[in-house]
């Protein structure tokens, strides 16, 4: 800061003002870049958390369906479950989707989850048909595979025998 000889007041020189403005601009640019980076990371994290939540819900549904099954068949890279009520539930992974299709008499319900490009799904059933598994894998850029979710379930754990048949009054067995 130099002294102005005209009025006896101190003032900033033009060079000092330009340096202050340049320094302020650099600091503001860095701050905007950090805020932008934080928002991008927040959006990516939110997307991953939502995907993880959907996969957890799907894995729990798979566990529940297998526990209620009386029969399991492997088919085309997926599984078909048959419940004691005769419902058919088919799990498959066509392309980059995870799909659950439930057929109850004549109605059909389909649930799908879109997988990330670096994810894959594998279904397996034991040779004795007493357990099956769902495995969701993540493929890294260095060609390694990491398991994100693995669910191994005992078949028919909640239904080891057919449901009781209702007998009308007066009927004998």
Secondary structure as UniProt FT lines:
FT   STRAND          2..3
FT   TURN            5..7
FT   STRAND          10..11
FT   HELIX           14..67
FT   STRAND          69..75
FT   TURN            76..77
FT   STRAND          78..83
FT   TURN            84..85
FT   STRAND          88..92
FT   TURN            95..96
FT   STRAND          97..104
FT   TURN            105..106
FT   STRAND          107..114
FT   TURN            117..118
FT   STRAND          119..125
FT   TURN            127..128
FT   STRAND          131..139
FT   TURN            141..142
FT   STRAND          145..154
FT   TURN            155..158
FT   TURN            169..170
//
